[in-house]
Amino acid sequence: MLRSCKTGAAIFLLVQLVIGAFSTACTFTETHVDTDSADSSEVITLTTDEEASQNKEAVTDSSEASAQGETAVPFVVYPEMTDRSVRFSDDYDAAHSILINADDNEVIAYRNHRGRMYPASLTKVMTLIVAVENISNMSERVLITNEMVDPMIALDASRAGFVPGETPELKDVLYGMILMSGADASLACAEHIAGSEEAFVALMNSKAEEMGLKNTHFTNVSGLHDLDHYSTAEDMAVILEYAIQNSTCREILECYEYKYGPTELNPEGLTFTSTLFSRMYGDEMPGVLIKGGKTGYTDESGNCIESFAEVGGKTFILVLCGGKTNWNNIYDTLSAYSVYCAKGDRYEPPAR
């Protein structure tokens, strides 16, 4: 009788476990997608609609997980050095650089990739991550103020071009922040979401800690120079890898051109063109397709560029910081993916 009861109890427990597992699976496979309301904004990307759809289906959006009350699992795993990892040759002039195979979690090439440096506007990728993970409605209106615009004009910082008094949607602000590297848009986003830049920066540093970043600290949302605002090429690669796991972040980082429709204060509207794709197409090298990324510059950081590309069906991430010129960084980006990933030739710029 005792054996029979134990057997029955075991069967009952097994059934409960199966039901629980099935219920959990259903919970984690259900997705909710917010659809933005139709407006006059237009997005042009370098991917086809089918590719964009596949990207969205393949990527788990952590902001969606938050909306469902789920705890997002930190994605960060640092790439490993292997016996195949090599130093960048001397004809690449970036002072801090790293190229990783994101799918195999392997460092392909590197130079001073763990040395502390100033990330300039590459900062805005972390700003984008924190913004997207704390936004419930991309159609919310954001009030642009003089305090967001005037200081950036005085500093000659890059701007999206919003006019004080305008109320663009959060979506518009994020595209202006990434494509045009708009410091005005960065501030607008931060103040709308967190109440102040300082409060938003605290969220950025909290996110860096959550991700397990080894040597990154932020003091502002735009990448303006500050001695205590620093990172490494390795950490920047990890941040970008994290960002492209989020369908919204990836869509923005892959965008070539975005149109912000006319308003009363901006009667001609604005056209945001990617600072990355304004200097390259991304498919110049055989077997390489550069999908997206971000550029940056300050006097102290030098020229910075980070990108992600598909080569041989795998995703690679490249960060070059401290380049002598922005064109050197573009040529070296094209060359690095070709030489180190596709086993091709260096890029030869056309004669001028």
C-alpha positions in Angstrom: 0.0 0.0 0.0 2.9 2.4 0.9 4.6 1.6 -2.4 1.4 2.3 -4.2 1.0 5.6 -2.5 4.6 6.6 -3.3 4.1 5.6 -6.9 0.9 7.6 -7.2 2.5 10.6 -5.6 5.5 10.4 -7.9 3.2 10.2 -10.9 1.1 13.2 -9.6 4.4 15.2 -9.1 5.6 14.3 -12.6 2.3 15.5 -14.1 2.5 18.8 -12.2 6.0 19.3 -13.4 5.0 18.7 -17.0 2.1 21.1 -16.7 4.3 23.7 -15.1 6.9 23.4 -17.8 4.3 23.7 -20.5 2.8 26.7 -18.9 6.3 28.4 -18.5 7.0 27.7 -22.2 3.8 29.3 -23.2 4.5 32.3 -21.0 8.0 32.8 -22.6 7.0 32.3 -26.1 4.1 34.8 -26.1 5.2 38.2 -27.4 3.5 41.6 -27.4 4.5 44.1 -30.0 3.5 47.8 -29.7 2.6 49.3 -33.1 3.4 52.9 -33.5 0.6 55.1 -34.8 0.9 56.2 -38.4 2.6 59.6 -38.9 4.6 61.5 -41.5 7.9 60.0 -40.5 9.6 57.7 -43.0 12.4 55.2 -42.4 14.8 54.0 -45.1 17.1 51.1 -44.1 19.8 49.1 -45.9 18.0 45.9 -45.3 15.0 44.5 -47.2 11.6 44.3 -45.5 12.0 40.6 -45.4 15.4 40.8 -43.7 14.0 43.3 -41.2 11.1 41.0 -40.4 13.5 38.1 -39.9 15.7 40.2 -37.6 12.7 41.2 -35.4 11.5 37.6 -35.2 15.0 36.4 -34.3 15.8 38.9 -31.6 14.2 39.0 -28.1 13.3 42.5 -27.2 14.2 43.2 -23.6 11.8 46.1 -23.4 9.0 43.7 -24.3 10.1 41.3 -21.6 10.0 44.2 -19.1 6.4 45.1 -20.2 5.4 41.5 -19.5 6.8 41.6 -16.1 9.6 39.2 -17.0 13.2 39.7 -15.7 15.6 40.1 -18.7 18.6 37.9 -18.4 21.9 39.9 -18.9 23.3 39.0 -22.3 26.9 40.0 -21.8 29.6 37.4 -22.3 33.1 38.8 -23.0 34.7 37.4 -26.2 37.5 35.0 -25.6 41.1 35.3 -26.8 42.2 32.2 -28.6 45.3 31.0 -30.4 43.7 32.4 -33.6 43.4 35.9 -32.2 45.9 38.3 -33.8 47.1 41.9 -33.3 45.9 44.4 -35.9 48.7 45.1 -38.4 50.4 48.5 -38.3 48.5 49.7 -41.3 45.4 50.1 -39.1 45.9 53.4 -37.3 43.2 53.2 -34.5 44.9 53.3 -31.1 42.2 51.1 -29.5 40.5 48.4 -31.6 38.8 45.0 -31.5 37.1 42.8 -34.0 35.0 39.9 -32.6 33.0 37.0 -34.0 29.8 37.5 -32.0 28.4 34.1 -32.9 31.5 32.2 -31.8 32.3 34.6 -28.9 35.9 35.0 -30.2 38.3 37.8 -30.5 39.6 37.9 -34.1 41.9 40.9 -34.0 42.8 43.5 -31.4 45.1 46.4 -30.4 45.1 47.9 -26.9 41.4 46.8 -26.7 41.4 46.9 -22.9 43.1 50.3 -22.6 41.0 53.1 -21.1 39.8 55.6 -23.7 37.2 58.2 -24.3 34.2 56.8 -26.4 32.9 60.1 -27.7 29.5 59.6 -29.4 29.7 55.9 -29.3 28.3 56.6 -25.8 24.9 57.1 -27.5 24.5 53.4 -28.1 24.2 52.9 -24.3 21.9 55.9 -24.2 19.8 54.1 -26.8 19.7 50.9 -24.9 18.6 52.5 -21.7 16.0 54.6 -23.4 14.5 51.7 -25.3 14.4 49.5 -22.2 12.6 52.3 -20.3 10.1 53.3 -23.0 6.6 51.9 -23.0 5.3 54.0 -25.9 7.5 55.2 -28.8 4.8 57.6 -29.9 5.0 59.7 -26.7 5.6 63.4 -27.3 8.9 65.0 -26.1 9.0 68.7 -25.5 12.2 70.3 -26.9 13.5 73.2 -24.7 16.1 75.9 -25.1 18.1 74.2 -22.3 18.5 71.1 -24.6 19.5 73.1 -27.7 21.4 76.2 -26.7 24.2 74.5 -24.8 24.9 72.2 -27.7 25.0 75.1 -30.1 27.5 76.9 -27.8 29.7 73.7 -27.6 29.4 73.2 -31.4 28.2 69.7 -30.7 26.4 67.7 -33.4 22.6 68.2 -33.3 19.6 66.5 -34.8 18.1 70.0 -35.6 14.9 70.0 -33.4 13.6 73.5 -32.6 12.7 74.6 -29.0 8.9 74.3 -28.6 8.6 71.3 -30.9 7.2 68.0 -29.6 8.5 65.2 -31.7 7.7 61.6 -30.8 10.2 59.6 -28.8 10.8 57.5 -32.0 11.9 60.7 -33.9 14.2 61.7 -31.0 16.0 58.3 -31.0 16.6 58.3 -34.8 17.9 61.9 -34.5 20.2 60.8 -31.7 21.8 57.9 -33.5 21.7 58.8 -37.2 22.7 62.5 -36.7 24.5 61.9 -33.4 22.3 64.6 -32.0 23.3 65.8 -28.6 20.1 67.8 -28.4 18.1 64.6 -29.0 20.2 62.8 -26.4 19.3 65.4 -23.8 15.6 65.4 -24.8 15.4 61.7 -24.5 17.2 61.7 -21.1 15.0 64.4 -19.5 11.8 63.0 -20.9 12.5 59.5 -19.5 14.3 60.1 -16.3 13.6 63.8 -15.4 17.2 65.0 -15.8 20.4 64.0 -17.5 22.0 63.2 -14.2 19.2 60.7 -13.4 19.4 59.1 -16.8 23.2 58.8 -16.5 22.7 56.9 -13.2 20.5 54.5 -15.2 23.3 54.1 -17.7 25.9 53.3 -15.1 23.5 50.9 -13.4 23.0 49.2 -16.7 26.8 49.0 -17.2 27.1 47.4 -13.8 24.2 45.0 -14.6 25.9 44.0 -17.8 29.2 43.3 -16.0 31.2 45.8 -18.0 34.8 45.9 -16.7 36.0 49.4 -17.4 33.2 51.8 -18.3 31.8 54.9 -16.6 29.5 57.6 -17.9 29.0 61.2 -16.9 26.7 62.4 -19.7 24.4 61.0 -22.4 26.1 62.3 -25.5 29.8 61.5 -25.2 31.0 65.1 -24.6 34.5 64.9 -23.1 34.9 64.4 -19.4 37.9 62.8 -17.6 35.5 60.5 -15.7 33.6 59.5 -18.9 35.5 56.5 -20.2 35.4 53.0 -21.6 37.4 50.5 -23.7 37.2 49.2 -27.2 36.3 45.8 -25.7 33.5 47.2 -23.6 32.1 49.2 -26.5 32.0 46.1 -28.6 30.1 44.3 -25.8 27.6 47.2 -25.6 27.0 47.1 -29.3 26.5 43.4 -29.2 24.0 43.8 -26.5 22.2 46.5 -28.4 21.7 44.5 -31.6 19.9 41.8 -29.6 17.1 44.3 -29.2 14.9 44.6 -32.3 14.2 48.4 -31.8 17.9 49.3 -31.2 19.0 47.2 -34.1 16.4 48.8 -36.5 17.7 52.3 -35.5 21.3 51.3 -35.8 20.8 49.8 -39.2 18.8 52.8 -40.6 20.3 54.8 -43.5 17.8 57.6 -43.6 14.9 58.8 -41.5 12.5 61.6 -42.4 10.9 63.8 -39.7 7.8 65.4 -41.1 7.1 69.1 -41.3 5.9 70.9 -38.2 4.9 74.5 -37.5 8.3 75.3 -36.1 10.1 73.1 -38.7 8.0 73.7 -41.8 10.4 71.7 -44.1 10.8 68.9 -41.7 14.2 67.1 -41.1 16.1 64.4 -42.8 18.4 62.3 -40.6 21.1 60.5 -42.5 23.4 58.0 -40.9 26.9 59.4 -40.2 28.1 55.8 -40.9 26.4 55.2 -44.2 27.0 58.7 -45.4 30.6 57.6 -46.0 30.1 54.0 -47.2 27.5 51.7 -48.7 28.5 48.8 -46.6 28.8 46.3 -49.4 32.0 47.5 -51.0 34.0 44.4 -50.1 33.2 40.9 -51.6 31.4 38.7 -49.0 31.0 41.5 -46.5 27.7 43.3 -45.6 28.1 46.0 -43.0 24.6 46.3 -41.4 24.9 49.3 -39.1 26.8 51.1 -36.4 27.8 54.5 -34.9 30.5 57.1 -35.3 32.0 59.6 -32.9 34.6 62.2 -32.5 36.1 64.6 -29.9 39.5 66.2 -29.8 40.5 63.9 -26.9 39.1 60.7 -28.3 40.1 61.1 -31.9 37.9 59.5 -34.6 35.8 56.5 -33.4 33.7 54.1 -35.3 31.9 50.9 -34.4 29.9 48.6 -36.7 28.4 45.1 -37.1 28.6 43.1 -40.2 27.6 39.7 -41.7 30.3 37.6 -43.2 29.8 34.0 -44.2 26.5 33.8 -42.4 28.0 35.0 -39.1 27.9 38.3 -37.2 31.1 40.3 -36.5 31.5 43.5 -34.5 34.4 46.0 -35.0 35.4 48.9 -32.9 38.1 51.4 -34.0 38.8 54.3 -31.7 41.6 56.9 -31.8 41.8 57.0 -35.6 43.7 59.8 -37.2 40.9 60.7 -39.6 37.3 59.7 -40.2 38.2 58.4 -43.7 41.0 56.3 -42.3 38.4 54.7 -40.0 36.0 54.0 -42.9 38.7 52.5 -45.0 40.0 50.4 -42.1 36.5 49.2 -41.3 36.0 48.0 -44.9 39.5 46.4 -44.9 39.3 44.7 -41.5 36.1 42.8 -42.3 37.5 41.8 -45.7 41.0 40.8 -44.5 40.3 39.2 -41.1 36.8 37.8 -41.7 36.4 37.1 -45.4 40.1 36.4 -46.2 40.0 39.1 -48.9 42.0 42.1 -49.8 42.3 45.5 -48.2 40.0 48.3 -49.4 41.5 50.5 -52.0 39.9 54.0 -52.0 39.2 55.4 -55.4 41.7 57.9 -56.8 40.6 61.5 -56.2 
